[in-house]
């Protein structure tokens, strides 16, 4: 079943770029809001949830204070990824956390709900 790209945007306080970047670009940061444990070995990351869910991802690109992009190891198509991008809203000066991901039509709502929940955790623990 084909996966389609979608984007989500979340607003954060204007002064939050450096704080957010630390949470979205390091294993220690991901462990605070996205996964229970994250290990990195060069460009290879392992995300662990609970005792039985382990997903490996390859870092595809990273531009400090701008974006980070991963491809899950189980992606056989080689065309999907998930990306976290930081931008500034020209209208309000707020930081925009933009997430790009891929999902099948039947899984999209669940994945959006998951990202909403994880970003709410990020918002709470970062204080921004």
Secondary structure, DSSP 8 states (H G I E B T S, - for coil): ---EEEEEEEEE-GGGHHHHHHHHHSHHHHHHHT-SEEEEETTEEEEEETTTEEEEEEEEEEETTTEEEEEETT-SSS---EEEEEEE-TTT--EEEEEEEEE-TTTHHHHHHHHHHHHHHHHHHHT-
